[in-house]
């Protein structure tokens, strides 16, 4: 990933809750998030290097106890 600001679009399954999405990347900050059917994260990356990303979200009726 190149240094600077980038827009990242998260393609979610239809059963996912868009408001529950969390996206983080090493060596970056989140500048803005636009919650649509597929949330768009504007991230500012501090270095030009390989990045590690973490993505999590909730799925409606994903499990039962």
Secondary structure as UniProt FT lines:
FT   STRAND          4..9
FT   TURN            14..15
FT   HELIX           18..20
FT   STRAND          22..25
FT   TURN            26..27
FT   STRAND          28..34
FT   STRAND          40..45
FT   STRAND          53..56
FT   TURN            60..61
//
